[in-house]
């Protein structure tokens, strides 16, 4: 079930109290409106009645879409530095609810779900958008690695990430976006054929795919933030 709670938060601009609806859990099969709000970048967005400033509370929620085979744990963008611990937490929560520690009927549902942990709204939206268009999220992350190898001076920074923004027949639109503020830094259109080539190259990208799928954190940042891997990306990912 979807779980929401009415709380009072301090406006991040004027610090005055604001009545707010916090979302703790989304069951998209029964609340498609919440899924649409995530895709529209409006879930947990608010406007302060005192100073009129608009703000959005970071995600701290579980997301389940049985129809599309998705189970996600969404955490604030800044928590990505602790991804190994939170990846383990996500797997543990899933095992209790739909995995090996769950009742048999729940396990049956769980067998049709992909388990993921994401950090920040852009990362959560990306997973939903990929599922909407039947895109393999592992292939998308492999494509990002290839793009990084081919770009001359990408706008990378501590909080700037490359995220899927839109999908069309001929192209995928990616954005360099600040995960904290959701401000778009740069837009990049990529021929859809590059994604399709990446998806087909299962043998050539086998090692990279295996590293991305070592746990529920299927994301380029798995390679960039892990201390053992920060110096270089896999050579096989070169364009």
ABEGO torsion letter per residue (X at the ends): XBBBBBBBBBBAAAGBBBBBBBBABBBAAABAAAAAAAAAGABGBBBBAAAGBBBBBBBBBBBBBAAAGBBBBBBBAAAAAAAAAAAAAAAAAAAAAABAABBAAAAAAAAABBBBBBBEAAAAAAAAAAAAAGBBAAAAAAAAAAAAAABBGBBBBAABBBBBABBBAABBBBBBBBAAAGBBABBBBBBAAAAAAAAABAAAAAAAAAAAAABABBBAAAAAABAAAAABBBAAABX
